[in-house]
Amino acid sequence: MTFHKKLSPFYNLAVLYFIVSFVLRIVLLFHPITQSSFTIAESLKIFILGLVSDFFVFTIASFFLWLYLIFISNSKYNKPSGYIILACFIAFLLYIASGKTIVDEYGGALPKIVLIFVSIKTLFFALFLFLPKYRAKIRFWLFAFVIFLYVLLILQNAISEFFFWNEFGMKYNFIAVNYLIYTNEVIGNIMQSYPVIPIFSVLFIVTGIITFFIIKNSRNYIDEIPKFNEKVKITAVYGSVFIFSLLAVPILAKTENSKNIFVNELQSNGIYKFYLAFQNNKLDYFKFYKTIPNQRAFALLKQELTTIKGQNTLREIHNDSVEKHKNVVLITIESLSADFMKIYGNQQNLTPFLDSLSQKSLLFTNVYAAGNRTVRGLEAVTLCLPPTAGESVVKREDNKNKFSTGSVFLNKGYNVKFMYGGDAFFDNMQDFYSGNGYEIIDKSSFSKNEITFSNVWGVCDEDMYNKAINVMNAEAQQNKPFFNHIITVSNHRPFTYPNNKIDIPGNIKSRDGGVKYTDYALRQFFNKAKLQPWFKNTVFVIIADHCASSAGKTELPLDKYRIPALIYSPDIKPEKCTKLMSQIDIMPTLFGLLNFDYTSKFFGQDVFKSDYQPRAFIATYQDLGFIKNNVLTILSPKQEIKQFQLKLNSKAGILPEYQIHYDEIPLKSKENDLIDETISYYQTASYILKKKEYQLKDLNFNTKTAKLYAKVH
């Protein structure tokens, strides 16, 4: 057997991987979400450097294949060495089963995984040792299984990358890592969103066919097992390429530096992107981002928050009028992009109720979401601080006893609740909100007769709103105001909802249907709320958590962060506020409308105050954006800074205040004042969280609030 045939399992699988990756790039290139055109140079970069990256990633991923193949032999089953090795396996198995090993210190599923693996290895070694006549057949089927598994993983990864791109317009990122944690919701979402059984049936059939041909061209490895010296050569070749690959992959990743974000994403290798996301889910701002002296950062922040002192945001908020202790209902609507509404140019009449309500409300026309995930939206309206690098505060370990929207209401004597139609365990919402003084109402609080429709994300919006009304009716009997934060779920893939509610059937899984049903359910809620005695004394705040999609040609496409926001109450005069503002400003603005006097740590501001300077924050988990004076400044890891002039790309028939599309033109010379201001916001927010200066510990709250937090903590 010639030497190259000894490498046949590697190169046959490699050819498959390269073909699948090439086809996947073409599919993603022409996907509707890929809103870009590519030059010849960009196309060559995508496919050539992408192929090189695939080669090195495949080499690294083949480590377990090499490990399996290199230990295939017959000599180890000879007497007495075979019995000695088996005895060692059994002893090691007993040691693992004792529960007193180093793997047990890690806890979780690791001890069970190791125990199962060692048990299987011991079992098969015994079969090979005691059944030499069947050794060849067992080895063949084991070899076939390993090849089948590699083929399956290659194809499965391609399918996963496609669906992830279909959802987010990019290769694996931080979100993909998070999805591994919440397998129940994510797998359920996939099951309800896509024809899983046909897809996986075809996947297994195709995997079986491909495996057959690869085994046919590779089984010479087990038919003529390489000798020891041949295995040394194989190891030398593979080891050399493996080490080189470890060095080459991160270097190639640095070539993903095009101004067109789609070029970078298509060039990248999804598996390596997943690895990077897994490694970087926690980003220390002070290690990865451009900084300035802390004293200067807070001095710049003081120009915005004029009454702060020292290195914190602590200040007193005073209003001249009498406080209004009205009930407050904050409704955070899932994935509601501004361009779903008629006023922003949508012609499909998807939000007729919101469109009509906006004409009767205090409407904020120029609001930007802080991030592109629900936890970022919840963080923004609850903690009112800029989105910091890495994971949202909602999902961090240090997420309790924070200064929050809820703490302000608690100090004013309000009942405070968080209402979610799904399982509040998802995205760590229960831990976060209960740890900050909120009472949780989630799907577990519903009786069977309160649920008319549900999917993997939870009960439909109508059921959630009906539950909310029942809860608020009970609260109204307590003769004290309430603050209830409701988050909707129906406008989320798989976009299923009750039939016969709107003119788009709920079982066709349409994004437009999800939006329209969400609007329909909100109308029903208001119709029922108007009949309740507490309605006239209630303020409703309606805002999106984020947009439907964050994919775009640039890192932070502005139209993918523009969201609707309004405040409605029977006694609030309809008005438009066209000031540029952030999601973090909506609740401080509400507190201003209610004339609240309170001690604040919020970065968010009342936009109606005379000293408010229009600006907005938008971010991914690592790109931190700041919009001011028609300039977008972006801070990225490795201390990178980019600035773009924002040129309005007007659409016909839309009023100026509702225009959302901008061309982002790289600045030839950077505006250093804006860079320093951007750094000051994100650096001080990161510093305050790191130093635990956003806690409630140093604030004077009323006795009830103090007791509640003592009970929680």
C-alpha positions in Angstrom: 0.0 0.0 0.0 1.6 3.3 -1.1 2.0 6.0 1.5 -0.7 8.4 0.1 -3.3 5.6 0.5 -2.5 5.4 4.2 -3.8 9.0 4.4 -7.0 8.2 2.4 -9.4 8.6 5.4 -8.1 12.2 5.9 -8.1 13.4 2.3 -11.4 11.8 1.4 -13.1 13.6 4.3 -11.2 16.7 3.5 -12.4 16.8 -0.1 -16.0 16.4 1.2 -15.5 19.3 3.6 -14.1 21.6 0.9 -16.9 20.8 -1.5 -19.6 21.4 1.2 -17.9 24.6 2.3 -17.6 25.9 -1.2 -21.3 25.1 -2.0 -22.3 26.7 1.3 -20.5 29.9 0.5 -22.2 30.1 -2.9 -25.6 29.6 -1.3 -25.0 32.3 1.4 -23.6 34.6 -1.2 -26.9 34.6 -3.1 -29.1 34.4 0.0 -31.7 37.3 0.2 -30.3 38.5 3.5 -26.9 39.1 1.9 -27.7 42.6 0.9 -24.5 43.4 -1.0 -22.7 43.1 -4.3 -19.1 41.9 -4.5 -16.2 42.9 -6.7 -14.1 40.2 -8.5 -11.3 40.8 -5.9 -13.8 40.4 -3.0 -15.1 37.2 -4.5 -11.6 35.8 -5.0 -10.8 36.7 -1.4 -14.0 35.0 -0.1 -13.4 31.7 -1.9 -9.6 31.4 -2.0 -8.8 32.6 1.5 -11.9 30.8 2.7 -10.7 27.5 1.2 -7.2 27.9 2.8 -8.9 28.6 6.1 -11.1 25.5 5.7 -8.0 23.4 5.0 -6.3 24.4 8.3 -9.5 24.2 10.3 -10.2 20.7 9.0 -6.7 19.7 9.9 -7.3 20.7 13.5 -10.7 19.1 13.6 -9.2 15.9 12.3 -7.2 15.4 15.5 -9.7 12.9 16.9 -9.7 11.0 13.6 -5.9 10.8 13.8 -6.1 9.6 17.4 -8.5 6.9 16.5 -6.6 5.7 13.5 -3.2 5.7 15.0 -4.1 3.3 17.7 -5.7 0.7 15.4 -3.5 -2.4 15.6 -3.6 -6.2 16.2 -0.4 -6.5 18.3 -1.8 -5.0 21.4 -4.2 -7.9 21.7 -1.4 -10.5 21.9 -0.8 -12.3 25.2 0.1 -11.2 27.8 0.0 -7.5 26.8 -3.7 -7.7 25.9 -4.7 -8.9 29.3 -2.5 -6.3 31.0 -4.1 -3.5 29.0 -7.6 -4.8 29.7 -6.8 -5.0 33.4 -5.6 -1.3 33.2 -8.8 -0.4 31.5 -10.9 -2.1 34.1 -8.9 -0.5 36.9 -9.3 2.9 35.3 -13.0 2.3 34.9 -13.4 1.5 38.5 -11.4 4.6 39.5 -13.7 6.8 37.4 -16.8 5.1 38.8 -15.7 5.8 42.3 -16.7 9.4 42.0 -13.5 10.6 43.6 -11.5 11.7 40.6 -10.3 15.0 39.2 -13.2 15.1 36.7 -15.7 15.0 39.5 -14.3 18.3 40.8 -15.6 20.0 37.6 -19.1 18.7 38.2 -21.8 18.9 35.6 -22.1 16.2 33.0 -18.3 15.7 32.6 -18.0 12.8 35.0 -20.8 10.9 33.3 -19.3 11.6 29.8 -15.9 10.3 30.9 -17.5 7.2 32.5 -19.4 6.4 29.4 -16.4 6.9 27.2 -14.1 4.7 29.3 -16.8 2.0 29.6 -17.2 1.8 25.8 -13.4 1.7 25.3 -13.2 -1.1 27.9 -16.1 -3.1 26.3 -14.7 -2.9 22.8 -11.2 -3.8 23.9 -12.6 -6.9 25.6 -14.5 -7.8 22.5 -11.4 -7.5 20.3 -9.4 -9.5 22.8 -11.8 -12.4 23.4 -13.4 -12.6 19.9 -10.4 -12.6 17.5 -12.6 -14.2 14.7 -14.9 -11.2 14.7 -12.2 -8.6 15.1 -12.1 -7.6 11.4 -15.9 -7.2 11.3 -16.1 -5.2 14.5 -13.2 -3.0 13.4 -14.9 -2.4 10.0 -18.2 -1.3 11.6 -16.4 0.9 14.1 -14.4 2.5 11.2 -17.7 3.0 9.3 -19.3 4.6 12.4 -16.4 7.1 12.8 -16.5 8.0 9.1 -20.3 8.3 9.2 -20.0 10.6 12.3 -17.5 12.9 10.6 -19.6 13.1 7.4 -22.7 13.8 9.5 -20.9 16.6 11.4 -19.7 18.2 8.2 -23.2 18.2 6.6 -24.9 19.1 9.9 -22.6 22.0 10.4 -23.3 23.3 6.9 -27.1 23.1 7.6 -26.6 24.9 10.9 -24.5 27.6 9.3 -27.2 28.1 6.7 -30.0 28.4 9.2 -27.9 30.7 11.5 -27.2 32.9 8.4 -30.9 32.8 7.6 -31.7 34.2 11.0 -28.8 36.6 11.7 -27.0 37.2 8.4 -23.6 36.1 9.7 -21.6 33.0 10.6 -21.6 31.6 14.2 -21.2 34.3 16.9 -21.9 34.9 20.5 -25.5 34.0 20.1 -24.7 30.5 18.8 -22.8 29.8 22.0 -25.7 31.0 24.1 -28.1 28.8 22.2 -26.1 25.7 23.3 -27.1 26.6 26.9 -30.9 26.8 26.2 -31.2 23.7 24.2 -34.9 23.1 25.1 -36.1 26.5 23.7 -33.7 26.4 20.8 -34.4 22.9 19.6 -38.1 23.5 20.1 -37.8 26.6 18.0 -36.0 24.7 15.3 -38.6 21.9 15.4 -41.5 24.4 15.1 -39.8 26.7 12.5 -38.5 24.2 10.0 -39.5 20.8 8.5 -37.0 19.0 10.8 -38.1 15.4 10.1 -37.7 15.7 6.3 -34.5 17.6 6.6 -32.9 15.1 9.0 -34.3 12.1 7.0 -32.6 13.5 3.9 -29.5 14.3 5.9 -29.1 10.8 7.2 -29.7 9.2 3.8 -27.2 11.5 2.1 -24.7 10.9 5.0 -25.1 7.2 4.5 -24.5 7.4 0.8 -21.4 9.6 1.1 -20.1 7.4 3.9 -20.4 4.3 1.7 -18.2 5.9 -1.0 -15.7 7.2 1.4 -15.3 3.9 3.2 -15.0 2.2 -0.2 -12.0 4.4 -1.0 -10.6 4.5 2.5 -11.0 1.0 4.0 -7.6 -0.1 2.8 -6.4 1.6 6.0 -8.0 -1.1 8.2 -7.6 -3.9 5.6 -3.9 -3.4 5.7 -3.2 -1.7 9.0 0.0 0.5 8.8 3.0 -0.8 10.6 4.6 1.1 13.4 7.2 2.9 11.3 4.4 3.9 8.8 2.3 5.3 11.7 5.3 7.3 12.7 5.5 8.8 9.2 1.7 9.5 9.3 2.0 11.2 12.7 5.0 13.3 11.5 3.1 14.5 8.5 -0.1 15.1 10.3 1.6 16.6 13.3 3.6 19.1 11.2 0.5 20.3 9.4 -1.5 20.3 12.6 1.0 22.6 14.4 1.2 24.8 11.3 -2.6 25.0 11.2 -2.8 26.2 14.8 -0.6 29.1 13.9 -2.2 29.8 10.5 -5.9 29.9 11.4 -5.7 33.0 13.6 -3.4 34.7 11.1 -5.9 34.1 8.3 -8.7 35.4 10.5 -6.9 38.8 10.6 -7.3 39.0 6.8 -11.1 39.3 7.4 -10.7 43.0 7.3 -12.9 44.2 4.4 -15.1 47.3 4.9 -18.0 45.1 3.6 -19.0 42.9 6.6 -20.5 40.3 4.3 -17.1 39.7 2.7 -15.6 39.0 6.1 -18.4 36.7 7.2 -18.4 34.7 3.9 -14.6 34.3 4.0 -14.6 33.1 7.6 -14.8 29.5 8.7 -17.9 28.9 10.8 -16.3 26.4 13.1 -13.4 28.8 14.0 -16.0 31.6 14.4 -17.8 29.5 16.9 -14.6 28.8 18.8 -13.8 32.5 18.9 -17.3 33.3 20.2 -17.0 30.6 22.9 -13.6 32.1 24.0 -14.8 35.7 23.9 -18.2 35.6 25.6 -16.7 37.6 28.4 -14.8 40.7 27.2 -12.9 42.8 29.7 -13.2 46.4 28.3 -9.9 47.4 29.8 -8.0 44.6 28.1 -9.6 44.7 24.7 -10.7 48.3 24.0 -9.1 51.7 23.7 -9.0 53.5 27.0 -8.3 56.9 28.3 -7.4 57.9 31.9 -10.3 57.2 34.2 -10.3 60.7 35.6 -10.6 62.1 32.1 -13.3 59.6 31.2 -15.5 60.7 34.1 -14.7 64.4 33.5 -16.1 63.9 29.9 -19.1 62.1 31.3 -19.7 65.0 33.7 -20.3 67.2 30.6 -23.3 65.1 29.9 -24.4 64.2 33.4 -23.6 67.6 34.9 -24.3 66.9 38.6 -22.2 63.7 39.1 -19.2 63.8 41.3 -16.2 61.5 41.4 -16.0 58.2 39.6 -19.7 57.2 39.6 -23.0 58.4 38.2 -24.7 59.1 41.5 -26.8 62.2 41.4 -30.1 63.7 42.5 -33.0 64.1 40.1 -35.5 66.9 41.1 -38.7 68.0 39.5 -40.6 71.2 40.4 -44.1 69.6 40.2 -46.0 67.2 42.4 -45.2 63.5 41.8 -47.8 61.5 39.9 -47.9 58.0 41.3 -49.7 56.5 38.3 -49.7 52.8 37.4 -47.1 52.0 34.8 -47.2 49.2 32.2 -44.0 48.8 30.2 -44.5 46.5 27.2 -41.4 45.3 25.5 -42.3 44.0 22.1 -40.3 41.2 20.6 -38.4 42.0 17.4 -40.4 45.0 16.4 -38.4 47.0 13.8 -39.4 50.5 13.1 -39.9 49.8 9.5 -42.8 47.4 10.3 -44.9 50.5 11.0 -46.7 52.5 8.4 -45.2 55.8 9.6 -41.8 54.5 8.8 -42.8 53.6 5.2 -44.3 50.1 5.5 -47.1 49.6 3.0 -48.4 46.2 4.2 -50.6 47.5 7.0 -48.9 45.1 9.6 -49.4 47.4 12.6 -52.8 49.2 12.2 -53.3 49.5 16.0 -49.8 50.8 16.8 -50.1 53.2 13.9 -53.3 54.6 15.3 -52.1 54.6 18.9 -49.0 56.5 17.9 -51.2 59.4 16.8 -52.7 59.6 20.3 -49.4 59.2 22.2 -46.1 60.9 23.0 -44.2 59.3 20.1 -40.5 59.1 20.1 -39.5 59.0 16.4 -35.7 58.7 16.6 -35.0 55.9 19.1 -32.2 53.3 18.7 -32.1 49.9 20.3 -29.0 49.2 22.4 -28.4 45.8 20.9 -29.7 43.0 18.8 -30.9 40.5 21.4 -33.8 40.5 23.9 -31.4 40.6 26.9 -29.9 43.8 25.6 -33.3 45.4 25.3 -34.2 44.3 28.8 -30.9 45.5 30.1 -31.5 48.9 28.5 -34.9 49.6 29.8 -34.2 48.1 33.2 -30.7 49.3 34.1 -30.6 52.3 31.7 -26.9 52.0 31.0 -25.0 51.6 27.8 -24.4 48.1 26.4 -21.1 46.9 27.7 -18.7 44.5 25.9 -19.5 40.8 26.1 -22.6 39.3 27.6 -25.5 41.4 28.8 -25.7 42.1 32.5 -28.9 40.1 32.6 -26.9 37.0 32.0 -23.8 37.7 34.1 -23.2 36.2 37.5 -23.0 39.7 39.1 -26.5 40.7 38.0 -28.4 41.3 41.3 -29.1 44.2 43.6 -28.5 46.7 40.8 -29.9 50.2 40.6 -32.8 49.7 38.2 -36.1 50.9 36.9 -37.7 48.5 39.4 -35.8 49.9 42.4 -37.0 53.4 41.6 -40.7 52.2 41.6 -40.2 50.1 44.7 -38.9 53.1 46.6 -42.0 55.0 45.5 -44.2 52.2 47.1 -45.2 50.4 43.9 -45.8 46.7 43.4 -43.2 45.6 40.8 -43.6 42.6 38.5 -41.9 41.1 35.5 -44.3 39.2 33.2 -43.2 36.8 30.5 -45.3 34.2 28.6 -42.5 31.7 28.4 -40.1 30.1 30.9 -38.3 33.0 32.7 -35.3 30.6 33.2 -34.6 31.4 29.5 -31.8 34.0 29.0 -31.4 34.1 32.8 -34.4 36.4 33.1 -35.7 34.9 36.3 -32.4 35.1 38.1 -31.9 38.7 37.0 -35.4 40.1 37.7 -36.0 38.2 41.0 -32.5 39.3 42.1 -33.5 42.9 41.5 -36.8 42.9 43.5 -39.3 42.0 40.8 -42.0 39.4 41.3 -42.0 37.0 38.4 -45.1 36.0 36.5 -44.2 33.5 33.8 -45.7 30.5 32.1 -45.5 28.4 35.3 -47.9 30.9 36.8 -50.6 30.1 34.3 -53.4 27.6 35.0 -54.4 25.3 32.1 -57.6 27.2 31.4 -55.6 30.4 31.0 -53.6 29.0 28.0 -55.4 28.9 24.7 -52.3 28.7 22.5 -48.6 28.2 23.0 -45.5 27.3 21.2 -41.9 26.6 22.3 -41.4 30.2 23.4 -44.5 30.4 25.5 -48.1 31.4 25.5 -49.5 33.6 22.8 -49.6 37.4 23.4 -53.3 37.4 24.0 -53.0 34.9 26.8 -50.2 36.9 28.3 -52.2 40.1 28.2 -55.3 38.4 29.6 -53.2 37.1 32.5 -51.7 40.6 33.0 -55.2 42.2 33.2 -56.2 39.6 35.8 -53.1 40.4 37.9 -53.5 44.1 37.6 -57.2 43.9 38.6 -56.0 42.1 41.8 -53.2 44.7 42.3 -55.7 47.6 41.9 -57.6 46.2 45.0 -54.5 46.8 47.1 -54.8 50.6 46.9 -51.2 51.1 45.8 -49.7 51.8 42.3 -48.2 49.0 40.3 -45.4 48.8 37.7 -45.6 45.8 35.5 -43.0 45.0 32.8 -44.4 42.7 30.1 -42.4 41.1 27.3 -44.1 39.6 24.4 -43.1 36.4 22.5 -45.4 35.9 19.5 -43.3 37.9 17.1 -40.5 35.3 17.2 -39.7 32.5 14.9 -41.5 30.1 14.4 -44.2 32.9 14.2 -47.1 30.6 15.1 -50.2 32.0 16.8 -53.9 31.2 17.0 -55.7 31.0 13.7 -58.7 33.1 12.7 -57.4 36.2 14.4 -55.8 38.1 11.5 -55.9 37.6 7.7 -52.6 35.7 7.8 -53.0 32.1 9.1 -51.0 31.3 12.2 -49.8 28.0 10.9 -47.9 29.3 7.8 -45.1 30.6 10.0 -44.8 34.1 8.5 -42.8 36.9 9.9 -45.4 39.4 8.6 -48.0 37.3 10.4 -46.1 37.4 13.6 -45.9 41.2 13.5 -49.6 41.6 12.6 -50.7 39.2 15.3 -48.6 41.0 17.8 -50.3 44.2 16.9 -53.7 42.5 17.0 -53.1 41.1 20.5 -52.0 44.6 21.7 -55.3 46.0 20.4 -57.3 43.4 22.3 -55.3 44.2 25.4 -56.1 47.9 25.2 -59.7 47.2 24.4 -60.0 45.1 27.6 -57.8 47.4 29.7 -60.1 50.4 28.9 -62.9 48.6 30.7 -60.9 48.3 33.9 -61.2 51.0 36.7 -57.4 51.4 36.8 -57.0 52.3 33.1 -57.4 56.1 33.4 -54.7 56.2 36.0 -52.2 54.1 34.0 -49.3 55.1 31.8 -48.4 52.6 29.0 -44.9 52.5 27.7 -44.5 50.5 24.4 -41.0 49.9 23.0 -39.3 47.1 21.0 -36.6 45.0 22.5 -34.6 45.0 19.3 -35.1 44.9 15.5 -36.2 41.8 13.5 -32.7 41.5 12.0 -29.3 43.0 12.7 -27.7 41.8 9.4 -26.3 44.5 7.1 -23.4 45.5 5.0 -21.7 47.3 7.9 -20.9 46.3 11.4 -23.7 48.4 12.8 -26.3 49.2 10.1 -28.4 52.0 11.6 -31.7 50.9 10.1 -31.3 47.5 11.9 -31.4 49.3 15.3 -34.2 51.9 14.8 -37.2 50.9 16.9 -40.6 52.4 17.7 -41.3 53.8 21.1 -44.3 55.6 22.6 -45.8 56.6 25.9 -49.6 56.6 26.1 -52.0 57.7 28.8 -55.5 59.2 28.5 -54.2 62.5 29.9 -50.9 62.8 28.0 -51.1 65.2 25.1 -50.2 63.6 21.7 -46.9 64.9 20.6 -43.8 63.9 18.6 -40.3 63.9 20.1 -37.9 63.9 17.2 -34.7 64.0 19.3 -32.1 61.4 18.7 -32.2 59.1 21.8 -31.4 55.7 23.1 -33.4 52.9 24.5 -31.8 53.6 27.8 -33.5 57.0 27.9 -37.1 55.9 27.7 -37.6 55.1 31.5 -35.8 58.2 32.8 -37.9 60.3 30.5 -41.0 58.6 31.9 -39.9 59.4 35.4 -39.6 63.0 34.3 -43.1 63.0 33.0 -44.3 61.6 36.4 -42.3 64.3 38.2 -40.4 61.8 40.2 -37.7 63.0 42.6 -35.1 60.3 43.1 -31.5 59.4 43.5 -30.2 58.1 40.2 -27.3 56.1 38.9 -28.7 55.9 35.4 -26.7 56.8 32.3 -30.1 57.2 30.6 -31.5 60.7 30.7 -34.8 62.6 30.5 -34.7 63.8 26.9 -37.0 66.7 27.8 -34.5 68.2 30.2 -32.8 71.4 28.9 -29.3 69.9 29.3 -30.0 66.7 27.3 -27.6 66.3 24.3 -29.0 64.0 21.6 -27.0 60.7 21.2 -27.6 57.0 21.0 -25.9 53.7 21.8 -26.0 50.7 19.5 -23.9 47.5 19.9 -23.3 43.9 19.2 -21.6 41.8 21.9 -18.2 43.3 20.8 -18.7 46.3 18.5 -19.7 49.3 20.7 -21.3 52.1 18.7 -22.1 55.8 19.6 -24.2 58.1 17.4 -23.8 61.8 17.7 -23.7 64.8 15.3 -24.3 62.5 12.3 -21.2 60.5 13.1 -21.1 56.8 14.1 -18.1 55.9 16.2 -17.4 52.2 16.8 -15.1 50.7 19.4 -13.9 47.2 18.7 -11.6 44.7 20.4 -7.8 45.0 19.8 -8.4 48.8 20.5 -9.8 49.4 17.0 -11.8 52.5 16.3 -13.8 53.3 13.2 -15.8 56.4 12.4 -18.5 56.9 9.7 -20.2 60.0 8.5 -23.9 59.3 8.4 -25.5 60.5 5.1 -29.3 60.2 5.0 -30.5 58.0 2.2 -34.0 59.4 1.9 -37.0 57.2 0.8 -39.8 58.9 -1.1 -43.1 59.4 0.7 -41.7 59.2 4.2 -41.6 62.3 6.5 -38.1 63.4 7.6 -38.5 62.3 11.2 -39.3 58.7 10.1 -36.4 58.3 7.7 -34.2 55.4 8.9 -31.7 54.6 6.2 -28.2 56.0 6.2 -25.1 55.5 4.2 -22.1 55.0 6.5 -19.2 56.7 4.8 -15.7 56.2 6.5 -14.3 59.4 7.8 -11.0 60.4 6.2 -9.9 62.2 9.3 -11.2 61.1 12.7 -13.1 63.3 15.0 -11.1 62.8 18.2 -13.6 64.6 20.5 -16.3 62.1 19.5 -13.9 59.2 19.9 -13.0 60.3 23.5 -16.7 60.9 24.3 -17.6 57.4 23.0 -14.7 55.9 25.1 -15.9 57.8 28.1 -19.4 56.4 28.0 -18.3 52.8 27.5 -15.3 52.9 29.7 -17.1 54.5 32.7 -20.0 52.0 32.3 -17.6 49.1 32.3 -15.7 50.6 35.2 -18.8 51.1 37.3 -20.0 47.6 36.8 -16.6 46.1 37.5 -16.2 48.1 40.7 -19.8 47.3 41.8 -20.7 51.0 41.8 -24.1 50.2 40.2 -25.4 48.5 43.3 -28.1 49.8 45.6 -25.9 49.5 48.7 -25.1 53.2 49.1 -28.6 54.5 48.4 -31.2 55.5 51.0 -34.4 53.5 50.2 -37.5 53.3 52.2 -38.0 50.6 54.8 -40.2 48.3 52.6 -37.6 48.4 49.8 -34.8 47.6 52.2 -36.7 44.7 53.6 -37.5 43.3 50.2 -33.8 43.4 49.1 -32.8 41.8 52.4 -35.2 39.0 51.7 -34.0 38.5 48.2 -30.3 38.6 49.1 
